[in-house]
Amino acid sequence: MRTENPDSLKWRKSSFSGGGGTGGGNCVEAAALPDGRIAIRNSKNPDDGTAYFTRTEIHAWLQGIKAGEFDDLA
């Protein structure tokens, strides 16, 4: 599967990733790729790598988050 250059993507940062408040400066960014996948990275350390997921995988993950399945990790 072809991987885009992360620097060429249009990244969107979570509104919960701000410098203050509950985000504490932890920054998560996501970008849509032309082939339909979603790229996720840490905006504070973008050179540390980018994870790529299908839309089905992202949907399942977000549903789990909304259902509280990962609350014990926070």
N, C-alpha and C positions, 0 to 999 in steps of 0.2 A: 504494500500500500504506500503510495507516494506521501511524503510528509512535506508540508509547506515550510518555508523559512519563517520562524516565529516572529521575526522583526517586521515582516510584511503583512501581518494580520492586524485586524482592527480589534483591539482588546477592550473588554468592558470590565471594570472593577466593581466588586460588590460594594454596595452602599454601607455594609456592615464592616468594611475593611478600613475605615478612616483612622486617623492618627489618635483620636481620643475615643471615649465611650467604650462600648463593649468590644469593639474590634481590636483595640489596643495596638493599632498599627500593623496588624497582620493583614496582608493584602492578597486576595485571591482574584485572579482575572480569568475570563473566559473569552474565547473567540470562535466564531463559526468558520469552518473551512469550506472551500468550494465543493468538495466531494460529500458534504453533509455531516462530517464528523465535527466534534467539538474539542477544542484545545483548552487545557487548564494549566495555569502556572502560578507560581508565587511571584508577584510583581516586585517584591523587595529583593529577590534574587532570581531574575529571569534567566540567567545563564546556567542555573542549576538544573534546568531541564523542563520539558513540557510533556504533559500526559495527554494522550489522544483517546477519545471515546466516541462510540457511535451514538446516535441520537437515542436509540433504544436503551443503551447503557446509562446515559445521562438521565433519561426519564425515570428509570428504575431507581437510580441513586437519589434523585430529587424527591420522588415519592417516599422513599425510606426516610429521608431527612424530615419531610413534612409530617410523617407518622411518628417521629421521635425515635426511630430505630438506632440512631447514632448518638443520642443525647449523653450516653455514658462516656463518650470519647471527649467531650468538652469539659 
